[in-house]
Amino acid sequence: MRLFILTVIMCCCTLAFSQVQRVDLIVHNAVVYTVDIAFTKAEAFAVKDGKIIAVGSNKDILNHYTATKQTDVKGKAVYPGFIDAHSHFVGYSQSLFSVDLYDAKSIAELVARVQQFAAAHPGRQWITGGGWDQNKFPGKAFPTNETLNRLYPNTPVLLDRIDGHAALANAKALELAGIQPNQKIEGGEIETKDGKLTGILIDNAVGLVASKIPAPSAEEMETMLQAAAHNCFAQGLTTVSDCGLMYNAVQLIDSLQQAGKLAMRVYAMLSDDPANYSRYLQRGPYQTDKLFVKGFKVYADGALGSRGACLLQPYNDKPGWYGFLLSPQSHFDSVAAMLTTTDFQMCTHAIGDSANRVILSIYNKYLHGKNDKRWRIEHAQIINPTDFKLFGAASIVPSVQPTHATSDMYWAADRLGKERLQSEGYAFQQLLQQNGWLPLGTDFPVEDISPFKTFLAAVFRVDAKDYPPGGFQMENALTKEQAIRGMTIWAAKAGFLENEIGSIEPAKKADFIILDKDLMQSTATSILSTKVLATYVGGLKVYGE
């Protein structure tokens, strides 16, 4: 009898043990926002081989799984890793090693920062930088290159405006590009006053000088990209969409990821360039564990701040000026005709209401109603009220950046007039209703990299200074849940990645973050003090102690 009882006990123990599965990581005692279809909350989840295999209560997970690494987050909030639906990851990486002109308050401060950088980096072939915004200067006038010409007569200087759609070049840089006074260029402007080049270049004109800058070496780019990835992980970003890359930049990212030197996941849009079409159209989209190449980035117009956005009615602060398209309409039509027969997304930058109407009309021409091609309009900032319906009619995805609204609100009414701004501008809630989902991004380095600023601007419609009181055009604010979805699962969906990332669900990649505050319980004043305690990509910690 005693032997029989022992045998039964041993069998029960063996059965119980066999029901406990060994995994790589257990996260428990958390407030887990799964961001599944019901926006369910959980307490714990288990990770094996880089993927989530179970989500549930503390009891369920701890009773059924065992792991050498168990993370007790002590009641902290856990979210899926943030996804930036529109950024310039490579450009941001390079900006970290150039002159930082963000928030410069005057032309004198701009010049002083250039001098400080030049003194700290002697012997550079070129001095480059970016981030200036003339709207923050006294008088809001574009800077000129006179002082830079005097200080650097033999060193070319190119300083990008904050939106990347204008730049200031010194005389040496203009000389190397062969630019002459009164020279014309389609889709751009070379400013000339009193027969002299001021150094201001708008849109396509910037490329004339930028193309002369020597490319960084592969070793330099590796250092830059790793620095950018570290900054992203510190902000809780685990995937970025890089909008507009040449094939060689994509190949470099791929090689670094494959070698284990770059943990950042990248959704890559290829630049609208013949070399990219010839390399990718026949082979189709390219995907690895951390890289997905599936889109082509096209530019319809410029930016509102530099008056390059193409408008249906003249600029309120520049009578008779409508902005311009960067290419003939026939070019956009030909790209759409070409891509509609492929599995690639067409992702077009369009800011002004005229540019948006042109692209929406072309998209509708080729998409033929509801579909799942997920062609995108990047920014979709100013939309004529009669054109909103064109998004939903052809399932066109508006990809927006909430911090653009809270950056532009200080001067947008100057450009558009109050009435047009109110009826057409930064209408995120109205855009969301078109398809029922809305991906969010930052456009960094045009805006700050912080997804917390994205959340603040989307939900409370204020900037880091808590301005304006009551929020900017609050009828288009998003709810907290909508904003979180826009920064996770909807951003994933914008790149056809919703079955792999964007939520904490079984079979998905274990990309998640631990925060010291819960965004779903936040107030406007608490959001920007939120800290990322840890960031995980594929179940591996890439940031945090």
C-alpha angles and dihedrals in degrees: 000000000000090000090051092052091049090051092051092049092049092049091050091049092048091049092048091048092049089054092057108085122208114231136172100245140010121195113194145158088047141127096239117194100200094185088212120151091284095040088240123189122220138176104223147006139191128228129202129172091355096306136097110249102175140015126189147094124338089252095051096048098041093046095050103035138047128191139176088228116054120171117201103193093188097231097315123146119263121196134176111269110278117254121207106214094195125027143123102237097170092044090048091051090055092045090061088068099045138066112305108219098165114136093006104162100204145011088257090057090048091055092045091055091050090052092050091050094046091050091051093047107039121183098028115154091220135017110219133172145140150199104086119141120191089204086074093052123090107269091013091246124149113260121245130221100238096108093042090051090055096044097043110027093154102031119075115231127195120178118183123218114241093263095048090235096102136031144185116232128184123229094264092055091047090049093052089051092048093236117165132195114275091014113157129217131180113248094011148058135234106201116226125177126182089352094304132107110246092197094245113132123183126207112308091021090066091065092061089069100028091058089064095059112104112245117245116254121257089254092052091048091051090056091046095048093048090052090050092048091051090053091048093051090049087059094048095256113144099165130033131189109221108205113210119008134164117235094252091058089050090050091051092051090048093050093049092048092048090050092052092247098114120044096179116111112228132198102198128206113195120226119255093259132131091233091059094047092051092051100044114024095075096042094045129213116345123218138179130162092281106019133063121178107189111126142067118214116218127182118221100173144344133260133298094230093060091038092244095119109109112240135191091221127034123275111273091226097041110045114215094015118116101170116235148253114255093224135017115276088246089067094057090046092052093050091050091049090051097046097043089074092053138063092246122112120235106223113185129189107226124162109156123070092243093051091048092050092051094050095040090052093049092046091051090049092059103029096057100208130308114010144143101241090107096212107185141214110210114218100355087192104156116034125174108236091241092056103056090088091061090072094058095038092066100022090250113174117228107209108198139182113213095200089063087068095052092044095047097042092086093065108008091099088056089058098041109018121246097272096052092044091052095049100037112020131102093336098173099158091047091050092047091057091059096074102001095250138067129192117218131207142156106231087226130215085033086059130019116289093235117118087194089067087050090055092046094049094044098048106028098022093221132117131234089282090059089247134186107033107241093013137273115287091335093189086082098047117125125230118249091253092050091050093050090049090048090054095046128015097017091048087051091049091053087066098038090254100115092111092056108035141004101077140048101248135130115281093021125115112270098246109147144139136216117218131194090222132039111242092201088061096040133121124215091258095050102049100081093050091059112121129207106231095184140356124203129193116189090348093304121114110241097168135026139049 
